[in-house]
Amino acid sequence: MKPFYSTTHCLFLLFPVFFVVFTQKAVAQQPERPFTGLTLSGGGAKGVAHIGVLKALDSAGLKIDYITGTSMGSVMGALYAIGYSGDEIEQIVRKLDWNELLTNQVTLRALAMEEKDEYGRYAVELPFKNRRFRVPTGALESQELWLQLSELFFPAYRTRSFSDFRIPFRCIATDLETAAAVVIDSGEITTAIRASIAIPGVFTPVDHKGMRLVDGGIVRNLPVSEVREMGADYVIASNVSHGLKPNEELSNALQVLMQIAFFKDGEDIKRQIGLSNCFINQSLDGYSSGSFDKTEEILESGIKTGNQYYPVFKHLADSLSAIYGPVYSRPAVSVRTDSVLLISCQVEGLSSVSLSSFKHFIRFQGGRYYSAQQLSDMVRLAYGTRNFRYIRYRLEPVDIVGYRIVFETEENPAINCKLGMHYNTFSGVSLIANATARNYFLPASRTLFTLNLGENMRARAEHLQYLGRRNSLMLIPNIQYESFRINTYQQYRKDGQFRSDYFKWDLKFQSAGSLRQSFGAGIRLETTGYSSLIESDTDIRGTGSNLTSYLFYQMNTLDNPVYPKTGARFDAELGYVIPRDFDYTLWEGDTNVSFSTFSGLSQRNYYRIVLNYEYFEPINPRYTFSALVQAGVNSDADQNMYSAFSIGGLNRLYRNQIVFSGLENNTVFSHSVVSAQARIHRRLGSNLYLIPGANVLLYDFIDSPTREFRRKFLSGYSLTLAYNSILGPIELSAMYSDQSKSLHTYVTLGLSF
């Protein structure tokens, strides 16, 4: 669509306004000042260009009397209407994480500690309800978007009529049943805005006053007629939508469907343009409604357009001031309502989750003042349990100064089935299937079954049971089995292969509900069996087991489970190990060697310490620094091999592993290891990374009366090209160690079991 009016045209169109003004002045002692209206169109990501117009209006000192908006235009218009300046809105938009807002996923930081390990591990999730699988609709509920809107519009929580905003406001949505335009002028502003931006097939519809509402742009993307009806005499209309696409640009089925959906608006917009006095058609060629990764560029283009129209706004403001005297000038920083007094709490939509559990999750206390951020954090605490599809809230007055907070919830289906794929140079190809049941077998519980089908068999069953009236503690029994083919090495060269069968029974008590940290205690019985597949110079065969009592501490502040940009993760365990039930035979060639004379293997009790610390710090938008520190120490260095720590590999795949770039998995075994790694994550594209790294490692530093004591040192390097796909991370790596003097390749797809 070509620009309808230029800046000169807009100046020319001011003359009818002045004619009306002077006519009024001639016939009346106190002529009424004409009202100025502002209309902002929809356009998805392109809607942030409206900010340039808002900034120019502020700079010119032009008072806006009425505002209407559709879709993203409703977001910008409503913020301006409740008191944010153009500069403030600009700063808000520059800080938003659109990748986080425009997804059904949430930041890892919003999840309870007990949920972080399982989150984001699978490519496909299918809810199982009413004895059949439910295929996802693809529409976004976007919990974080709801919360962000609630925080931004918190200053207006007392106001139910949008006419009572600092600038009277209306937004447009579409009735899904009648396809009619719906003008929303009252109620919860957050709900109204969310309805106006609900693009069909992208966002879920919004229920409002008995209607199911979707994006207003379907029928009225530029609501000039509505701002006229509000009383505007002169209308400034900012448009960022290019209307219907020409045939040559309709290259796929989705574009055709979107074209059909906006047929009605294609005809309506011509009439709306004709109702405006100053039509600003922002040229945003090369950008689409989904260009949220280019909002900085779109914003700068909008600011440039605003500067071009500044003379129009300034001329109009000065002319009106000359006739009517000084007019309202918007302050640079608006006065804000920073907290609300909450008297009581009400929850709607609960079924399997009890009211007491929900209140414990949110940690609500009546008779306290809460800020917008604190209200969002309350919601995140409950949402982080993953029991809910969405949680929203509204505030209802209960007396002169206090409010009741009403949470609207919808619980997730009781059972979810998940599928993932994993390939690793060490473990081979795997299909990973998971079934997770919440509050299904017992109230306040989560039960999961995970199966790894592939070259290496793995299975796990775990039940998590919240305990106590406030669910402040968890009891977690766990059973796990895995069978691995493991290569053996002599002087960094592969010399054989054995099979390890591992079985674990685990029972632990853990603190519950924290988003950042957890701690507890447990007892674990591990049984390991070995059998030779490719004989080496020395083979171990048979079974043995350990009984371990342990204390543990966990902390996780990472923002993402894959390629985090910021945060840290720390895991620590202190255990007391009792070896038991040894039945090993040791072979050197064809000779059976006595267990007692082979390397002085011990069956003494011992202490065990395992530490793992990861840290991520953004250097700038394209570079992130990460550090990894690992340590594993058995106080008795004469213990059997399956108690030792396995050194090698780029990704953690199994128990007792110390990752080390430069060596293949299981190249070295030791009872005492400490290592440090540094990496730089260079972002090449939205999901493409180049990751160079280096690490050092010290091992065998615990003395043994039966072995030669000598500390050993390793150093290694890696270079990884990584892509974060819908199946999970794809990594192609090369690595080298100064000690092995060998170059190895390493390939990974998806996340491991």
Secondary structure, DSSP 8 states (H G I E B T S, - for coil): ---S--HHHHHHTHHHHHHHHHHHHHH-SS-----EEEEE---GGGGGGHHHHHHHHHHHT----EEEEETHHHHHHHHHHHT--HHHHHHHHHH--HHHHSSS---GGGS-HHHHTTTT--SEEEEEETTEE------B--HHHHHHHHHHTGGGTT--BGGGSSS-EEEEEEETTT--EEEE-BS-HHHHHHHHT--TTTB--EEETTEEEEEGGGT-SS-HHHHHHHT-SEEEEEE----S--GGG--SHHHHHHHHHTHHHHHHHHHHHHT-SEEEE---TT--TT-GGGHHHHHHHHHHHHHHHHHHHHHHHHHHHHHH-------SS------EEEEEEEEES-SSS-HHHHHHHHT--TTEEE-HHHHHHHHHHHHTTT-EEEEEEEEEE-SSSEEEEEEEEEE--SEEEEEEEEEETTTEEEEEEEEEEESSSSSSEEEEEEEEEESS-EEEEEEEEEETTTT-EEEEEEEEEEEEEEEEEETTEEEEEEEEEEEEEEEEEEE-S-SSEEEEEEEEEEEEEEEEEE--SEEEEEEEEEEEEEEEEEEE--S-SSS-SSEEEEEEEEEEEEEEEEEEEEEETTEEE-GGGSTT-----EEEEEEEEEEEEEEETTEEEEEEEEEEEES-TT--GGGSEEE-BSS--STTEE-BTTS-TTSEEESEEEEEEEEEEEE-SSSEEEEEEEEEEEE--S--TTS----EEEEEEEEEEEEEETTEEEEEEEEEETTT--EEEEEEES---
